[in-house]
């Protein structure tokens, strides 16, 4: 795998790497990363890697782990995603617009010390098998409504624990200098991530 020396791989405790798009359990119902030879590996730029390392002692003290669902995204994979689901509010319109392709973003959630995911208003990417099937068939109305639950400002009196966990994750990530986006509780990136180049990748 050919990648820039400016990238670092996330692969040790207290981080868990389960890249969604290395499996078929995602909104595309396709193992995009495996299909292009990228697999279940999480790379980020060294600045982001350094910030994440600051979380390690905090997570260990809290007896928690951070699960990584997506990190660096090869441009080839992004183009495949956009072809399957061309929703601008879900996948960025171009590789240049995606901070994942700049290796400057991660999708994540907190887990307990055994690796069990905490509860959130939605799964990462608002994924469910039912919605994935609908969206891949071009039926997006129900999923777009469901996506409202993924917003950082979503409130629901029946989801006190889920929203507490969402806010807790945000506090932790902002404490190391990362920023959220309004419509995805799981996404965090470097504030100036788009100043970094899009990272090319080759499996050769």
C-alpha positions in Angstrom: 0.0 0.0 0.0 1.5 3.3 -1.1 0.7 6.3 1.1 2.3 9.6 1.9 4.9 9.6 4.7 2.8 12.4 6.2 0.2 9.9 7.3 0.1 7.8 10.4 -2.0 4.7 11.1 -4.4 4.4 14.0 -4.1 0.8 15.3 -3.5 0.6 19.0 -5.5 0.7 22.2 -7.5 2.6 23.3 -8.6 3.0 19.7 -10.7 0.4 17.9 -10.6 0.3 14.1 -13.8 -0.9 12.4 -13.9 0.9 9.0 -17.5 0.7 7.9 -16.7 0.7 4.3 -14.4 -2.3 4.6 -17.6 -4.3 5.2 -21.0 -4.5 3.6 -22.7 -3.1 6.8 -23.0 0.4 5.6 -25.3 2.7 3.6 -23.8 1.5 0.3 -24.3 -2.2 1.1 -20.9 -2.6 -0.5 -17.4 -3.3 0.9 -15.9 -0.4 -1.0 -12.5 -0.3 0.8 -12.0 -4.0 0.5 -13.0 -4.0 -3.2 -10.3 -1.4 -4.1 -7.7 -3.2 -2.0 -7.6 -0.6 0.9 -9.2 -2.8 3.6 -9.8 -2.2 7.3 -7.0 0.3 8.0 -7.3 3.8 9.5 -4.8 6.5 8.4 -4.9 10.2 9.3 -2.5 13.1 8.7 0.2 13.4 11.4 -1.4 16.5 12.9 -4.7 14.8 13.5 -2.8 11.7 14.8 -1.0 13.7 17.4 -4.3 15.3 18.6 -5.9 11.9 18.9 -3.0 10.6 21.0 -3.8 13.2 23.6 -7.1 11.4 24.1 -5.4 8.1 25.1 -4.8 8.8 28.8 -8.2 10.5 29.1 -9.9 7.4 27.6 -7.9 5.1 29.8 -8.9 7.0 32.9 -12.5 6.9 31.9 -12.2 3.2 31.0 -13.5 3.9 27.5 -12.3 3.4 23.9 -12.8 5.4 20.7 -14.0 3.4 17.7 -13.0 4.6 14.3 -15.5 4.0 11.5 -13.8 6.1 8.8 -10.6 8.1 8.5 -8.6 8.7 5.4 -10.8 7.9 2.4 -9.0 7.2 -1.0 -10.4 9.4 -3.8 -11.3 6.2 -5.7 -13.5 5.1 -2.9 -15.2 8.5 -2.5 -16.1 8.5 -6.2 -17.7 5.1 -5.9 -19.7 6.2 -2.9 -20.9 9.3 -4.7 -22.0 7.1 -7.7 -24.0 4.8 -5.5 -25.5 7.5 -3.3 -25.4 11.0 -4.9 -26.8 12.8 -1.9 -24.8 16.0 -1.4 -25.9 16.2 2.3 -24.4 12.7 2.9 -21.2 12.4 0.8 -19.3 15.5 -0.2 -19.7 16.4 -3.9 -16.0 16.0 -4.7 -12.9 14.6 -3.2 -11.6 18.1 -2.7 -14.7 18.9 -0.6 -14.3 15.8 1.6 -12.0 16.2 4.6 -11.7 12.5 4.7 -9.8 12.6 1.4 -7.4 15.1 2.9 -6.8 12.6 5.8 -8.0 15.4 8.1 -11.2 13.8 9.5 -12.5 10.8 11.4 -16.0 9.3 12.0 -16.1 7.8 15.5 -18.0 7.0 18.7 -17.2 6.2 22.3 -17.3 2.6 23.6 -17.0 1.1 27.0 -13.8 -0.7 28.1 -15.0 -3.9 26.4 -15.5 -2.2 23.1 -19.3 -2.0 23.3 -20.6 1.1 21.6 -22.4 3.6 23.7 -25.9 4.6 22.7 -26.4 7.6 20.3 -29.4 9.1 18.6 -28.4 7.1 15.4 -25.7 4.7 14.4 -22.7 6.2 12.7 -23.7 7.4 9.2 -27.3 7.0 10.5 -27.0 3.4 9.2 -29.7 0.7 9.4 -30.0 -2.1 6.9 -33.5 -1.0 6.1 -32.6 2.6 5.2 -29.5 1.4 3.3 -31.7 -0.8 1.1 -34.1 2.0 0.5 -31.4 4.6 -0.4 -29.6 2.2 -2.7 -32.9 1.8 -4.6 -33.3 5.6 -4.9 -35.9 6.0 -2.1 -34.4 8.7 0.0 -37.3 10.6 1.7 -37.5 8.5 4.8 -33.8 8.4 5.3 -33.4 12.2 4.9 -36.0 12.6 7.7 -34.1 10.0 9.8 -30.9 12.1 9.2 -32.4 14.9 11.3 -31.5 12.7 14.4 -27.9 12.9 13.4 -27.7 16.6 13.9 -25.6 18.0 16.7 -28.6 20.1 17.8 -31.2 17.3 17.7 -33.2 17.1 20.9 -35.6 14.4 22.1 -36.8 13.9 25.7 -36.8 10.2 25.1 -33.1 10.1 24.2 -31.5 11.6 27.3 -28.7 9.0 27.4 -28.1 9.1 23.7 -27.8 12.9 23.6 -25.6 13.0 26.7 -23.2 10.6 25.0 -23.3 12.7 21.8 -22.5 15.8 23.8 -19.8 14.0 25.8 -18.1 12.9 22.6 -18.2 16.4 21.2 -16.7 17.8 24.4 -13.8 15.3 24.2 -13.1 16.0 20.6 -13.2 19.7 20.9 -10.9 19.5 23.9 -8.1 18.3 21.6 -8.8 21.0 19.0 -11.1 19.2 16.5 -14.3 20.6 15.2 -17.7 19.0 14.6 -20.1 19.5 11.7 -23.7 20.4 12.3 -25.4 17.5 10.6 -23.2 14.5 11.7 -22.6 13.8 15.4 -19.9 11.3 14.6 -17.7 13.5 12.3 -14.7 15.4 13.6 -11.9 17.1 11.7 -9.0 19.5 11.8 -10.3 23.1 11.5 -8.0 23.9 8.6 -8.1 20.4 7.1 -9.0 21.7 3.6 -5.6 23.5 3.5 -4.0 20.1 3.3 -3.7 18.4 -0.1 -6.0 15.5 -1.2 -4.0 12.4 -0.5 -3.4 10.1 -3.5 -3.3 6.4 -2.9 -2.2 3.3 -4.8 -2.4 -0.3 -3.8 0.8 -1.1 -5.7 
